[in-house]
Every structure is written in structure tokens, then in C-alpha cells.
Amino acid sequence: MGIKGGTIYTTSFPCELCAKQIYQSGIKRVIYNEPYPESISEDVFIKDGAIVVELKQFEGVKSHSYYRLFKAAVDKKEFQQIQKQM
């Protein structure tokens, strides 16, 4: 399955280099978590208008909340030490 016409989910707004690669790959939708201040990347997406790329900021569980939600209750080293003691 190709990526042309697909959606990409990113933690922050794509940088200029990533924006160029996204544009050239034919991805139609970019969902990002955090904005990128004073980015020229948006100009890359609307440069020639031949390919329309939808840019949308993600609404929902943010990255720091996601990390807390899925963070391991016990550190890996602690877990190994607990297993050795058993």
C-alpha cells in the first residue's frame, strides 16, 4: 500500500525539509500536535497549488499526557532487579 493520498501524524509541525518530502510523496493530510513558531514550511505546502495538503492541529490527548498515560509503572532496570529477587 502506498502513501500517496494518505495522512501523516507528527508530534510537531513539519520542518521545511520534512514539508518538502511530505509534499513530494503525495500525502494529502498532515495532522500535527504542536505548532512550529514562524515556520516557512506552510509556504512549501501551498507553493504551487498543484497538490493540496490539508494541515490540521491535533485535538485530544497531547504528547505529555500521552507519555504519562502509557509510561511504564516500573523502570526496566527496577523490573529486572525485582525478577532477580524472586
C-alpha positions as CSV (number, residue, x, y, z in Angstrom):
1,M,0.0,0.0,0.0
2,G,1.5,3.4,-1.0
3,I,1.4,6.6,1.0
4,K,0.0,8.8,-1.9
5,G,-3.2,10.4,-0.7
6,G,-2.5,9.3,2.8
7,T,-2.4,11.0,6.2
8,I,0.7,11.6,8.3
9,Y,0.6,12.2,12.1
10,T,3.5,14.2,13.6
11,T,4.4,15.5,17.1
12,S,5.2,19.0,15.8
13,F,4.5,20.9,12.6
14,P,6.9,19.6,9.9
15,C,10.2,21.5,9.3
16,E,11.0,22.8,5.8
17,L,12.8,19.7,4.7
18,C,10.1,17.3,6.0
19,A,7.4,19.5,4.4
20,K,9.2,19.2,1.0
21,Q,9.3,15.4,1.4
22,I,5.7,15.2,2.5
23,Y,4.6,17.4,-0.4
24,Q,6.7,15.3,-2.9
25,S,5.3,12.0,-1.6
26,G,1.7,12.9,-2.3
27,I,0.5,12.8,1.2
28,K,-2.8,14.8,1.4
29,R,-3.2,15.4,5.1
30,V,-0.8,16.4,7.9
31,I,-2.1,16.2,11.5
32,Y,0.4,17.8,13.9
33,N,0.4,18.1,17.7
34,E,2.4,21.2,18.4
35,P,2.8,24.3,16.1
36,Y,6.2,25.3,14.9
37,P,6.7,29.1,15.5
38,E,7.5,31.2,12.5
39,S,7.7,28.2,10.1
40,I,8.2,28.7,6.4
41,S,7.0,25.1,5.9
42,E,3.5,26.1,5.3
43,D,4.7,28.0,2.2
44,V,6.1,24.8,0.9
45,F,2.7,23.1,1.1
46,I,0.9,26.0,-0.8
47,K,3.8,26.9,-3.1
48,D,2.3,25.9,-6.5
49,G,-1.2,24.7,-5.6
50,A,-0.8,21.6,-7.7
51,I,-1.2,19.4,-4.7
52,V,-3.5,20.4,-1.9
53,V,-2.2,19.4,1.6
54,E,-4.6,19.8,4.5
55,L,-2.9,21.0,7.7
56,K,-4.7,20.4,10.9
57,Q,-3.6,20.7,14.5
58,F,-4.5,17.6,16.6
59,E,-7.1,17.9,19.3
60,G,-7.1,15.4,22.0
61,V,-4.5,13.7,24.2
62,K,-1.3,15.8,23.8
63,S,2.2,14.3,23.8
64,H,3.0,14.9,27.5
65,S,-0.4,13.4,28.5
66,Y,0.2,10.5,26.2
67,Y,3.6,9.8,27.8
68,R,2.1,9.9,31.3
69,L,-0.8,7.6,30.1
70,F,1.5,4.9,28.7
71,K,4.6,5.3,30.9
72,A,5.7,2.1,32.5
73,A,4.8,1.8,36.1
74,V,8.2,0.3,36.9
75,D,11.6,1.2,35.2
76,K,13.1,-1.6,33.2
77,K,16.2,-1.9,35.5
78,E,13.9,-2.0,38.6
79,F,11.8,-4.7,37.0
80,Q,14.9,-6.8,36.3
81,Q,16.1,-6.4,39.9
82,I,12.6,-7.4,41.2
83,Q,12.7,-10.5,39.0
84,K,16.1,-11.5,40.3
85,Q,14.9,-11.2,43.9
86,M,12.1,-13.6,43.2
